Amino acid sequence: MHISIADFYSYKGNQWKVNNRPSGCYTPILKSSFEQIFNFQSHHLKLMAIRYDLHQPSYVLLNKQITVFFRRLSKQLKAKYKIHRLGYIWVREQEKAKSPHYHIVLLLDGKNIMYPGWVNIISKRIWSELGGFIYYPRHQYYKIQRGDNKNMARLLYRVSYFAKARGKRKKPPQTKNYGTSRIEFNPKPTNKRFTGYY
């Protein structure tokens, strides 16, 4: 994969600042991440993005646990909140630790989910059932209304950290080190002017 050391990443005509220190960013991860965020936002006027780190007690070759995690989470969130879609981005990393961990961000309908409380509880329960433990980073969530480029820039900068080259190579050749949901772009989004509040 190509590594960029540029301070900005161009996506659909805009230049977005990225966190490229200290190892540069894999551009395919940047592209896939940005694409899912903007595709999700084309369906929803309000976006809730929630950030987690998922740790595992021992080394695993494949990413089966993360696949099961998202499948169970999607089913439970859709049942509880009556949402139609769950977007997500994940990367697998391993540096000095004996086991890999995952950085993830969830993309949710901010009209139905306005605070991460119950999402945190459900996510923790599912990942614990799979044998791991969850870490909640500082500034864990972002609430973004369509047209709010200031907060969108903050989210994209945060997610660009997922694309860092460091920590991505300790894996079998057949194992992926990142993945995303497959939300398609909505060519006719509902238009609404940004009002400056959520």
C-alpha positions as CSV (number, residue, x, y, z in Angstrom):
1,M,0.0,0.0,0.0
2,H,1.1,3.5,-0.8
3,I,2.3,5.7,2.2
4,S,1.8,9.5,2.1
5,I,3.7,11.9,4.4
6,A,1.6,14.9,3.3
7,D,-0.1,17.0,5.9
8,F,-3.4,17.1,3.9
9,Y,-5.5,14.6,2.0
10,S,-7.6,15.6,-0.9
11,Y,-11.1,14.1,-1.0
12,K,-13.8,15.2,-3.5
13,G,-12.3,18.7,-4.0
14,N,-11.5,19.5,-0.4
15,Q,-8.2,19.4,1.4
16,W,-8.5,17.8,4.9
17,K,-5.7,17.9,7.5
18,V,-4.5,14.4,8.5
19,N,-2.5,13.0,11.4
20,N,0.5,11.7,9.4
21,R,3.1,11.6,12.3
22,P,5.4,9.8,12.7
23,S,5.1,7.1,10.1
24,G,2.9,8.6,7.3
25,C,-0.5,7.3,6.3
26,Y,-1.6,4.5,4.1
27,T,-3.7,6.2,1.4
28,P,-6.0,3.3,0.8
29,I,-7.1,3.4,4.4
30,L,-7.6,7.1,4.2
31,K,-9.7,6.8,1.1
32,S,-11.9,4.0,2.5
33,S,-12.4,5.8,5.8
34,F,-13.3,9.1,4.3
35,E,-15.6,7.4,1.8
36,Q,-17.6,5.7,4.5
37,I,-18.0,8.8,6.6
38,F,-19.2,10.9,3.7
39,N,-21.4,8.1,2.3
40,F,-23.0,7.7,5.7
41,Q,-23.6,11.4,6.0
42,S,-25.3,11.5,2.6
43,H,-28.1,9.4,4.3
44,H,-28.3,11.3,7.6
45,L,-28.6,15.0,8.5
46,K,-26.9,14.2,11.8
47,L,-24.0,11.9,12.4
48,M,-22.9,10.4,15.7
49,A,-19.4,9.0,15.5
50,I,-18.1,6.9,18.5
51,R,-14.5,5.9,19.0
52,Y,-13.2,2.7,20.8
53,D,-10.1,0.6,21.2
54,L,-10.8,-3.2,21.3
55,H,-8.1,-5.3,23.0
56,Q,-7.6,-9.1,23.0
57,P,-6.0,-11.3,25.7
58,S,-4.0,-13.4,23.3
59,Y,-2.6,-13.4,19.7
60,V,-5.1,-14.3,16.9
61,L,-4.3,-15.0,13.3
62,L,-7.6,-13.9,11.7
63,N,-10.1,-11.1,12.3
64,K,-13.1,-13.4,13.1
65,Q,-13.8,-11.7,16.5
66,I,-14.2,-8.2,14.9
67,T,-16.5,-9.6,12.2
68,V,-18.7,-11.2,14.9
69,F,-18.6,-8.0,17.0
70,F,-20.0,-5.9,14.2
71,R,-22.6,-8.4,13.2
72,R,-23.9,-8.7,16.8
73,L,-23.7,-4.9,17.4
74,S,-25.6,-4.1,14.3
75,K,-28.4,-6.5,15.2
76,Q,-28.7,-5.1,18.7
77,L,-28.5,-1.4,17.9
78,K,-31.0,-1.7,15.1
79,A,-33.4,-3.5,17.5
80,K,-33.0,-1.0,20.3
81,Y,-32.8,2.3,18.4
82,K,-34.8,1.4,15.2
83,I,-31.9,2.6,13.1
84,H,-31.6,1.4,9.5
85,R,-27.8,1.3,9.1
86,L,-24.5,1.0,11.1
87,G,-21.4,2.4,9.6
88,Y,-17.9,1.5,10.9
89,I,-14.2,1.7,10.3
90,W,-11.6,-0.6,11.9
91,V,-7.9,-1.1,11.8
92,R,-5.8,-3.9,13.3
93,E,-2.5,-3.0,14.9
94,Q,0.2,-4.7,16.8
95,E,3.5,-3.2,17.9
96,K,5.2,-4.3,21.2
97,A,2.2,-6.1,22.7
98,K,1.8,-9.8,22.3
99,S,-1.6,-9.6,20.8
100,P,-3.2,-7.3,18.2
101,H,-5.8,-4.6,19.1
102,Y,-8.3,-2.7,17.0
103,H,-9.1,0.9,16.6
104,I,-12.7,1.4,15.6
105,V,-15.2,4.2,14.9
106,L,-18.9,3.6,14.7
107,L,-21.1,5.8,12.4
108,L,-24.6,6.2,13.7
109,D,-27.8,8.1,13.0
110,G,-27.5,11.2,15.2
111,K,-31.2,11.8,15.1
112,N,-31.9,8.5,17.0
113,I,-28.6,8.3,19.0
114,M,-27.6,11.5,20.7
115,Y,-25.2,10.2,23.4
116,P,-23.0,7.1,23.4
117,G,-24.1,5.8,26.8
118,W,-26.1,2.7,25.8
119,V,-23.9,2.1,22.8
120,N,-20.9,1.9,25.1
121,I,-22.7,-0.6,27.3
122,I,-23.8,-2.8,24.4
123,S,-20.4,-2.7,22.8
124,K,-18.6,-3.6,26.0
125,R,-20.9,-6.5,26.7
126,I,-20.4,-8.0,23.2
127,W,-16.7,-7.6,23.1
128,S,-16.4,-9.0,26.7
129,E,-18.4,-12.1,25.5
130,L,-15.8,-12.5,22.8
131,G,-13.0,-12.6,25.4
132,G,-11.6,-9.0,25.0
133,F,-11.8,-5.7,26.9
134,I,-12.7,-2.3,25.6
135,Y,-11.0,1.0,26.1
136,Y,-12.9,4.4,25.9
137,P,-10.5,7.1,24.7
138,R,-10.8,10.8,25.6
139,H,-13.1,12.9,23.5
140,Q,-14.8,9.6,22.5
141,Y,-17.6,10.9,20.3
142,Y,-18.4,13.5,17.7
143,K,-21.9,15.0,16.8
144,I,-21.9,16.5,13.3
145,Q,-24.7,18.0,11.4
146,R,-24.4,18.0,7.6
147,G,-22.6,21.2,6.5
148,D,-20.6,21.5,9.8
149,N,-17.1,21.3,8.2
150,K,-15.4,22.4,11.4
151,N,-16.4,19.3,13.4
152,M,-16.1,17.1,10.3
153,A,-12.5,18.2,10.0
154,R,-11.9,17.2,13.6
155,L,-13.4,13.8,13.0
156,L,-11.4,13.2,9.8
157,Y,-8.2,14.2,11.5
158,R,-8.9,11.8,14.4
159,V,-9.8,8.9,12.0
160,S,-6.7,9.6,9.9
161,Y,-4.7,8.2,12.8
162,F,-6.1,4.8,11.9
163,A,-4.2,5.0,8.6
164,K,-0.7,5.4,10.2
165,A,1.8,3.0,8.7
166,R,3.3,2.0,12.1
167,G,1.9,-1.2,13.7
168,K,0.2,-2.7,10.6
169,R,2.8,-5.3,9.6
170,K,2.6,-8.0,12.3
171,K,0.0,-10.2,10.7
172,P,-0.2,-13.2,8.4
173,P,-0.2,-12.2,4.6
174,Q,-3.8,-13.3,4.2
175,T,-5.1,-11.3,7.1
176,K,-6.5,-7.8,6.5
177,N,-5.3,-4.9,8.6
178,Y,-8.4,-2.7,8.0
179,G,-12.0,-2.9,7.0
180,T,-15.1,-0.8,6.7
181,S,-18.8,-1.0,6.3
182,R,-20.1,-0.9,2.7
183,I,-22.5,2.0,2.7
184,E,-23.2,3.4,-0.7
185,F,-23.4,7.1,-1.4
186,N,-26.9,8.6,-1.5
187,P,-27.0,10.7,-4.7
188,K,-30.1,12.6,-3.5
189,P,-29.6,13.5,0.1
190,T,-32.2,15.6,1.9
191,N,-30.9,19.2,1.9
192,K,-30.9,21.2,5.0
193,R,-28.8,24.3,5.9
194,F,-26.5,24.0,8.8
195,T,-28.0,25.9,11.7
196,G,-24.9,25.9,14.0
197,Y,-26.4,23.6,16.7
198,Y,-27.1,19.9,17.0
